């Protein structure tokens, strides 16, 4: 009876808690929507003659992005402001290309939306000028049915994409949200990866562009790591650099317990699809343990590579000599930076060949499979040094 009462009470508590959370979210969303509507009403009354006679500006707090739209049709600009401001974007609109360029020189925008067909200065000229003045700003063409082919051609001048009018509210919001993801993704890719020496007071970075090197962990030139335990055994896994570049691991082949292995021989194999990557042993020894937890959750290799993602334990047989070729601390960080440069050069080499344009792409914040050619070159260059 008591257990039943406790269970009923617990269920009621969960239901009430979920209901309160839902209502609070609805309240916050409604409040944010009203704030944006208010900003829109105020913005529609602003015309700043000293910057541009046709300028109408609507700012929102913490905007997703800053947009300027130029179109000689006021009704199109009205739609842009209403739809995108309510979706969380700050929006400037003007009716003339030269006014847009004047504002681009003075303000930091993420996107310029420009109509293709305009008097005095058309979308092609706006695109060329914006990419010349501010190559960091993404230009998007606004086009009608009859000018889609021309809009596509304009992309060779630097336009990111085009949106076709007329458009619905949902279509425009979905389109701009996707553009923002694409822009953020490109910006993140353009930032050179960094290396962090992890100490007890500094947490590991989960970013795909940050590589972690824990204090006290030895790194081999074949990108495996070794951690020496008080009982004399050596814990071994793959380092942060390799697991973040390779991405998803589907399966593995671990060494049998009791197997004797020499430094430089294959110790374990990781599998991605129908491809394999063999990892060499950083030391000589005898296999004593396998990480049984990986059988149920192989993602531990990428979630916590130096803590839960180890693959096996070796009992070292020639540690005094083997340890000389391993790197630790600041030495490992310096070496990592050189490895990053080598990797970037390798990718650039492939990308420079028209028939072999290979690179790493990302979808939903995860690395997808690299091409077979890049995989082969990467494993040969970095895993079998």
Secondary structure, 3 states (H helix, E strand, C coil): CHHHHHHHHHHHHHHHHHHHHHHHHHHHHHHHHHHHHHHHHHHCCCCCCCCCCCCEEECCCCCCCEEEEECCCHHHHHHHHHHHHHCCCEEEEECCHHHHHHHHHHCCCCEEEEECCCCCCCHHHHHHHHHHHCCCCEEEEEECHHHHHHHHHHHHHCEEEEEECCCCHHHHHHHHHHHHHHHHHHHHHHCCCEEEEECCCCCCCCCCCEEEEECCCEECCCCEEEEECCCCEEEEEECHHHHHHHCCCCEEECCCCCCEECCCCEEEEEEECCEEEEEECCCCEEEEEECCHHHHCCCHHHHCCCCCCCCEEEEECCHHHHHHHCECHHHHHHHHHHHHHHHHHHHHHHHCCHHHCCCCCEECCEECCCCHHHHHHHHHHHHCC
